């Protein structure tokens, strides 16, 4: 038995959340924080059922949900392995346009603007985000959807010292990178992104169609232009790996994992 993994999959019999949902979220959280990494083998449904002292059918249903969400898959040896891969900084230095990523998945992209307003940031906020100067910023909070299904919620802070009158010109449902380039001739050149697994708040869960405290990916992103200016600070929440996988080519993955293998030999 894979004791190291089964010990990390837990349930609370006192919880009002179903056993099936608890198993799914426990495994999902372990995948998102890279405790269960790409291609690692999960305990068999029977092993996990015996360990948790629950009915086998409950584990099978939880695994089927994770398969449906593309977090795990059953391989040719009939073992369940992690299908989701957390992309390291090697990939996150690239600036991926979410709108185009949704299109690349064969889905119809759309953007719903939840909020758009001009804000002034405190010194603590400026330091945290990485902006060197104060002034006014355009804050926008939007949901990106694929085939009308919420995929990711993204907040952006854009300096109006660079994007003059953007608060008056920008409607809110336009793809942001394309708008920057077309209207201001500013192109996003470099993206520094940090991700971690967190639990959804009630408000975010409602917007993403998930339950409160469901595991999700939180990402903070700093985008720089051709002049190495910080032009955008973003914070996103997503419960699926769609966005992160969409623009990674097969050859890139092969090269990356070969490099990783060489570095450990």
ZIJO-V740383 format. One record per residue. N is the residue number from 0. RES is the residue in three letters. SS is DSSP state (a for helix, b for strand, c for the rest). Layout:
BEGIN
n = [N:N]
res = [RES:RES]
ss = [SS:SS]
END
This chain:
BEGIN
n = [0:1:2:3:4:5:6:7:8:9:10:11:12:13:14:15:16:17:18:19:20:21:22:23:24:25:26:27:28:29:30:31:32:33:34:35:36:37:38:39:40:41:42:43:44:45:46:47:48:49:50:51:52:53:54:55:56:57:58:59:60:61:62:63:64:65:66:67:68:69:70:71:72:73:74:75:76:77:78:79:80:81:82:83:84:85:86:87:88:89:90:91:92:93:94:95:96:97:98:99:100:101:102:103:104:105:106:107:108:109:110:111:112:113:114:115:116:117:118:119:120:121:122:123:124:125:126:127:128:129:130:131:132:133:134:135:136:137:138:139:140:141:142:143:144:145:146:147:148:149:150:151:152:153:154:155:156:157:158:159:160:161:162:163:164:165:166:167:168:169:170:171:172:173:174:175:176:177:178:179:180:181:182:183:184:185:186:187:188:189:190:191:192:193:194:195:196:197:198:199:200:201:202:203:204:205:206:207:208:209:210:211:212:213:214:215:216:217:218:219:220:221:222:223:224:225:226:227:228:229:230:231:232:233:234:235:236:237:238:239:240:241:242:243:244:245:246:247:248:249:250:251:252:253:254:255:256:257:258:259:260:261:262:263:264]
res = [UNK:UNK:UNK:UNK:UNK:UNK:UNK:UNK:UNK:UNK:UNK:UNK:UNK:UNK:UNK:UNK:UNK:UNK:UNK:UNK:UNK:UNK:UNK:UNK:UNK:UNK:UNK:UNK:UNK:UNK:UNK:UNK:UNK:UNK:UNK:UNK:UNK:UNK:UNK:UNK:UNK:UNK:UNK:UNK:UNK:UNK:UNK:UNK:UNK:UNK:UNK:UNK:UNK:UNK:UNK:UNK:UNK:UNK:UNK:UNK:UNK:UNK:UNK:UNK:UNK:UNK:UNK:UNK:UNK:UNK:UNK:UNK:UNK:UNK:UNK:UNK:UNK:UNK:UNK:UNK:UNK:UNK:UNK:UNK:UNK:UNK:UNK:UNK:UNK:UNK:UNK:UNK:UNK:UNK:UNK:UNK:UNK:UNK:UNK:UNK:UNK:UNK:UNK:UNK:UNK:UNK:UNK:UNK:UNK:UNK:UNK:UNK:UNK:UNK:UNK:UNK:UNK:UNK:UNK:UNK:UNK:UNK:UNK:UNK:UNK:UNK:UNK:UNK:UNK:UNK:UNK:UNK:UNK:UNK:UNK:UNK:UNK:UNK:UNK:UNK:UNK:UNK:UNK:UNK:UNK:UNK:UNK:UNK:UNK:UNK:UNK:UNK:UNK:UNK:UNK:UNK:UNK:UNK:UNK:UNK:UNK:UNK:UNK:UNK:UNK:UNK:UNK:UNK:UNK:UNK:UNK:UNK:UNK:UNK:UNK:UNK:UNK:UNK:UNK:UNK:UNK:UNK:UNK:UNK:UNK:UNK:UNK:UNK:UNK:UNK:UNK:UNK:UNK:UNK:UNK:UNK:UNK:UNK:UNK:UNK:UNK:UNK:UNK:UNK:UNK:UNK:UNK:UNK:UNK:UNK:UNK:UNK:UNK:UNK:UNK:UNK:UNK:UNK:UNK:UNK:UNK:UNK:UNK:UNK:UNK:UNK:UNK:UNK:UNK:UNK:UNK:UNK:UNK:UNK:UNK:UNK:UNK:UNK:UNK:UNK:UNK:UNK:UNK:UNK:UNK:UNK:UNK:UNK:UNK:UNK:UNK:UNK:UNK:UNK:UNK:UNK:UNK:UNK:UNK:UNK:UNK:UNK:UNK:UNK:UNK]
ss = [c:c:a:a:a:a:c:c:c:c:c:c:c:c:c:c:c:c:a:a:a:a:a:a:a:a:a:a:a:a:a:a:c:c:c:c:c:c:c:c:b:c:c:c:a:a:a:a:a:a:a:a:c:c:c:a:a:a:a:a:a:a:a:a:a:a:a:a:c:c:c:b:b:b:c:c:c:c:c:b:b:b:c:c:c:c:c:c:a:a:a:a:c:c:c:c:c:a:a:a:a:a:a:a:c:c:c:c:b:b:b:b:b:b:b:b:b:b:b:b:c:c:a:a:a:a:a:a:a:c:c:c:c:c:c:b:b:b:b:b:b:b:b:b:b:b:c:c:b:b:b:b:b:b:b:b:b:b:b:c:c:c:c:c:c:a:a:a:a:c:c:c:c:c:c:a:a:a:a:a:a:a:a:a:c:c:c:c:c:b:b:b:b:b:b:b:b:b:b:c:c:a:a:a:a:a:a:a:c:c:c:c:c:c:b:b:b:b:b:b:b:b:b:b:c:c:c:c:c:b:b:b:b:b:b:b:b:b:c:c:c:a:a:a:a:c:c:c:c:a:a:a:a:a:a:a:a:a:a:a:a:a:a:a:c]
END
